[in-house]
Amino acid sequence: MLITLVVCLLTSLCPTMGQSQTPLAEKPPQTDAAIPDQFRPLYQELDETLRQARSAYPFKKGDARPLVAPSLVMASSMFSPAAPDSQRWKDLLATLDAFKAMGMNAAHVLILAPDLTLGDPRAFIDFYQRLGREIHSRNMKFYVEHFVNMPFEPNIRSSPPAHVRLQDDPRGRQDFLKMKEQEVTLIYREIKPDYLSILTEPITIIQGLHLSYSADELANWVGQVTTHLKSTGASPNTLLGAGAWTYESEEFLLKFAQQTNLDYVDIHLYGLKLKGEDQVAKLATLVRKVREARPNMKITIGETWLLKHGKQGPKLTTYQTTFQEIFFRNIFSFWSPLDEQFLSLVMGIAQKENISVVVPFFSQHFFTYYTYGDAESSRLSPSSWSSSVSEPCNKALDAIRNHRLSSTGKAMSTLLDPSGK
C-alpha cells in the first residue's frame, strides 16, 4: 500500500544531471532548527520506542548482513521507459552509482499493474533488461516488486487504470488475477530479476480495488503461479516471493508461506506501534511462525521506513488522506536522527532474524531533506503527493549530481562499511 500511494502519484520526471562515477564526497551533516513544538511529543515517543527496540536488536558491524536494496524510484513503471541516450537514463545510472558508493548491494524497482498490459510491453521489457544488466554489472542484485496502481491514483499512462472497471464478482476477480499473472509471467520470462515479489499487501489491494478475496483464494493463486513459472524453466535463478505488511492480518502471509514453490516471504515494516500493536514484535512473531512451518524459507523486508506516527496520531483508516499527511513529514531534516536509528534497528533485526533483503523505500532521504519552516519547504503542501515524493526526488538528484549525502545517508553508509569503521 505505502509504496503504491507514494510512487503512483509521481507524474513528473526529476531534473537532468550527469552520470556520476565518483564516490560520494564526505560533507558536513545537514543542520536543522530545533524540533518544532507540534512534533516534539511524537519525536520523543518515537525516540524512546526506538531506543528500547534497538537494545533488543543491536546491529553488529562485521557480522553477516542482508542485501540492502534502496528503491530506485525513477525506474518505476509509472514513468515511460528511459531511452539509452536520454538524460533520465544517465540519472538512473548516477543513482545506481551513488547507491553502490554507499555500500548498497541491490536495487529495488516497482512495476505496477496494469502498466505492462496497456499495450505493447516491448519498450518496458527492453528498458528493464537494460537496467538489470547495469545493476548486475555493479555486482548488485535486482529486486522487483509487482504491485497494483490503485484507482484513486492518477496514472500518467492510464487514467483511470483498466482494473477500475472490474466488478466484485467471480468474473471480475478472476480477470484481475489473470492480468496479474500475465504481467508477472512477462517479468519472470523476459526481465529475469534476482528477486520477484508477485503479490504484496493483499489487504491494500482488496480495500483499494474493492475486490473480495479470501486468504485461501490468494494463497492458491500464489501457489499456482509460482508452480507454473518454475515449470517453464525460463528463469531458474529468479526467486519468487509474496507477503504482507505487518499491519495486515497474518493469515495472508502465513498461508502464502505454505506454498511449496514460493522461495521467500516478503514482509513490509512501516511504523513502530500501529493499532496499539508493536510492529517490531509482530514482525518477529511472523518470522518465528513462518520458520516453524518452513524452516528454510527465506524472508525479506521488502519495504521499510520510519512512519512518523504515534499512539496519539490519527487513526490509519483512509489510505489516501491519512498516509498522505504522514508521509509529508518525512521530508524534514529534524527527523533524520530517528531515521538513522530506525535503519540501524532494521539492520539489527535482519541480522538476528536472518533476513535476506532489506528495502529502504524512501531512498531520496539518503541524499537530501528539507529544513522545516524555511522558504523552500514552506511552498510545499502536505495535501500534495508531489510535495512528499516528486519534489524531494528532484532535490535528491541535485545532491547526487554534487556528490552529497544527507546525515541519514552518511549513517547508512557507515553501517554498510565492510571495514567496520
N, C-alpha and C positions, 0 to 999 in steps of 0.2 A: 504494500500500500504506500509506504512512505516514499519509496523510490519512484513510483509512478506519479504521485502527486507532485513531486519536485520536478522530475525530468520532463514529463509530458507537457508542461507549460512553457518550455523553452521554445520561443518562436523566433529568436534572432541569433545569428552567429556571433561569436566573440571576435574582437578586433584582430587585425592581422599582426603577425610577428614573424621573425625569422627563426629558423631551426637552431636550437642550442646544442652544441656538442661539448660545452664547458661545464664542469661540475659547478653546482650552485655555490656561490661565494658565501662566506660567513658574514652575516650582517647583524648589527645590534638588534635585539628583540624589540618588537613593536611596543611602544609605551601607550598607556591609556589613562584617562581620568579615573577617579575613584568610581567604585561600583555605584550606579545610580540607586537612589534611595528605594525606588519602587521594586528593584530586583535584589536588594540586599538580603531579605529573609530567604528568598529562593536560593540565592547564591550560597548562603551559609548552610541551608539544609542540604543542598547537593554536595557541598564540600565535605560535610560531616559524613554523609552516606558513602561518598567515595573513599574517604579515609578508612572507614570501617571495612568496606568491601576489599580494599587493596591489602589490608592486613591478612585477609584470608587467601588472597591471590597475588602474592608478590611476584613481579617479573624478574627472573634471574638471567642476567646477561651471560652469554657464553653457553647457556643450555640450549637444547633444541627449541626451535621456534617455528610457528606456522609460516606458510606462504602469506605475504601481505599484498593484497590486490586492491589498490585505490581505484575508485571509479573514474573511468575515462569518459567524462560526461559528453564531450563533443563528438564521441563516436556513437552515441545513441542513434537508433533508427528514426528518432524524431526528426533528425536532420537528413537532408538528402545526402547521398554518398559523396565523399570528398574525392575529387579527381586527383590523380597523382601529381599533376602540375599546379595544383591550387594552393593558395596560401593556407587554407584550413588544413590541408594535408600536412604542410610544414608545421602548423600549430600542433597537430596531433603528435608528430614525431618529437617536437620540442618538449611536449608534456611527458611523453614516454621517457625521454632522456632525463627530465627533471625527476621523475619517479625513480628511475634507475640510480641516479646520483644520490638519492636519499637512502638507498638500500632496499627499495621495494623489489620483489622478485616475481610479481604477477600484475596483471591489469584486468579490471572488471569492466565489462561492456553490457549495456542494457539493450536488448532487442525486443520491441513491443509489437504484439499482435494488434491489428492486422496489417502491419507495415509491409510484410513480405507477401501478402496475398492481395494487395490492392491492384496489382498489375504485374508486369514482367519483373521478377525479382533479380534478374541477372546483374543489374548495376550494384545492388546491395551485396550480392554474393561476391562479386569481384572485389568490392571495397573491403569486405570483411576478410576475404582470403589474403588480400594485400596487407591488411592490418595485422592479421595473425602472423604473417611472415616477419613483419617488423618487430612484433612482440617477442617472437621466438629468437630472432637474431640478437636480441639483447639478453638472451638467456632468462627470459621471463615466461611465466605460464599465462595462458589465455583463458579467462573465466567469463562465460556468457550466462546471463540470466534472461530467460524468456518470460516476459510478463504481459500485461494487457493494458492498452490505452483505455482509460475509463471514459464513459460517455459524457461526464461533466468537464472533461479536459479538452481544450482546443487542440487539434492535431493539424500541423502545418501541411499534411499530405491528404487528410481525410477529415472533413468536418460535417456531420458527426461521424465517429467511427462506424464501420459497417456493422459491428455487432450490436449497436444500439437498437437496430430493428428486430433483433431476435426476441421471440416471446418466451415467457417462462412456462413452456410446455415441453413434452418429450421431444418434439421435433427441434425446437429452438435450443434446448440444452444439448442435444446431440450435434447440431450444426456447429455450435460454439466449440465443442471438444474436437470435432473434425478439423476445424480451422486451426486450432492449437496444434493438433498432431501434424497437420500439413507443414506448418512453419517449423516446428521442432525437427521434423524429418529433413527439411532443407538445411537447417543449421548443422545437424549431425552429419549428413551425407556430403555437403558441399564445403562448409566452413571448418568443420573438424576442430572445435576448441578443445582444450585440455579438460575443462570442466563445463558442463551444461546443465543448469538448473531448469527443468522443464515445467515446474509448477511450484510457485511460492505464494505465501499469504492467501490461502484459499478463502478465508472469511472476507477479506477485502474484495476479492473477485465476486463472491456471492452477493455481498451487500452493494457493491458498486454497480454490478450489471443486473441485479435483481433476477438472478438465475439460481434456482434452488437445487443444490447438490448436497447429498449426504457425504459423510466421510468415507463410507464404503464405496460410493459411486466414484469419487475422485481417486481413491486408492486403487480401485480396479482399473481405472483409466491409466494411472501411473504404471501399474504392473503390465498392462497390455502394451503400452507404448514402449517401455523400456525393453520388454521381451522382443517386440518386433524390430526395434532399431538394432539390437545386438545380433539378431538373426541375419541381418543383411551383411554384416561384416564390413560395412562401409567405413567405419572409423573406430577400430578396435582400441585405440588409445584414448578415446574420449570417455571420461567418467560422467555418469548420469546421476543427477540429484533431484530432490524435491523436498519441500518442507513448509514451514510456517513461521510466523512471528511468535515470540514468547507470549505476547498479549492475547493471542488467539487460543482457542480450545486445543489442548494437547492431543485430542482424539485424532485430528488430521495427521499430525506429524508421526504419531506412533503407528497409525495404520499404513502410512507411506513406508515407514521403515520396515514393515513386514514383507514388502515386495522383493522377491528374491533377486531380481535383476537391477535393483537400484544400488548404485555404488556409494552414494553418500546422502546424508540428511542435511538440509540447508536450513539453519535457524537464523532468524533475524532478531537482533537485540538493539532496541532503542529504549532509552529511559532506564531509570533505576527502580522506581516504585510506581506502578500503574494498577488501577482497580484495587488499591490497597495491598497489592501483592509485590513482593520483592522479585524483580525480574532477573537479577543475577542468580538468586536461589532457584527460581523457576527454570532457568537455563540449565543449571547443574542437575536438577531433578530430571529434566528431559534427557540430558546426556546419559544419566545413570539408567533410565528406563530403556532407552534405545540400546545401550550396550548390554543390558540384561537379556534383551531379546535377540540382538545381533552383535555379538562380542567384537567382530571385526569391521563393523560398519564405520566408515569414515564420516566425520561431522565437520561442517563448515559453518562459520558465522558469515552468511552471505550478504548481510548489510548491517552496518552498525555506526552509530554516532551518539553523542550525549544529547538526549531530549531535554530541553530546558523547561521541565515541568515537574512540579512537586505535589505534595499531598494537599495543598490548598489551591492548586491550579484548577482551571476549568475542566469539567468532565469531557473526556475524549469521546464524544458521541457523534460529531459531524466531521468526517474525514476531510472535507474540503476546507471549511472555515476555520475550525479549531486548530488543526495542524498547520494551516497556512500562517496563522498568527504566531504559533510557537516556533516554526521553522525560521521566521523572520529574525528571531532573537539570535540565531546562530551567527549572524554577520558581524556582531560587535566584539571587539578585541578584549573587552574586560572578561569575557568568558574563557579566554584561551587557557588560563591555568587549570580550569576544570576540564576542558577538552583534553589537555595533556594528561591529567590524572586518569580520565576515562580510558584513553587509549592505552595507557600503561596497565590499567585494570584488565582490559580486554586481552592484552597480550599475556598477562599473568593467567587469566582464565584459560586461554588457548594452550599455554604450557601445561598447566595442571590437568586439564581435561583432555589433552591430546587432540586438540582441534587442528584440522589440516590447513584451513584457509581462513583468513580474516579480511573482510572487505570494508575499509573505512569509506563511507559513502560520500560525505561532504568534503571531498578531497580539495576543493578550492581553498579551504582554510589552512592547508599546509603552506600556502603561499601568501594569503592576504586576509585581512579583516577590515572592517570599518571602525572608526573611532566614534563612540556614542556621542551624539549631540553636536558634532561638527557640521559644517555646511554641506559636506559631501553626503553624509548619511541622512541629514535632515530632509533631503529631497526625495528619499526613498519612502515607500509606503508599505506598511505591514499587510495591507489588503491586496498587494500586487505580488504575484509569484515571480515576476521578473526581478523585483527588488530582493527576493530571497535567494534566487539562484542565478538568473541570467546576468545581472549586473555584477555580482561577485565573481562570476566566471570571467567577465571582461577584465576585471581588476586582477584576477589571478594570472591571466595570460600576460598582462603587462609585467607582473612580478617575475614570471618565468623568463620573459624576454630579458629582464635585467638581472637575472640570476639571484633572486631574493627568496628567502624562506621566511614565513612568519615564525613566531616563537613556538607555535604548535608544530610546525614543520621541522624546526630545529630539534625539538624534543623527540619527535618521532624518528628523525634521522639518527639521533644519539641512541635511542632504543635499538635500532637496527644495525648499529655499527658492529661489524663482526670482530673488531679488535677488542671489544669490551670496554672501550674508553667512554 
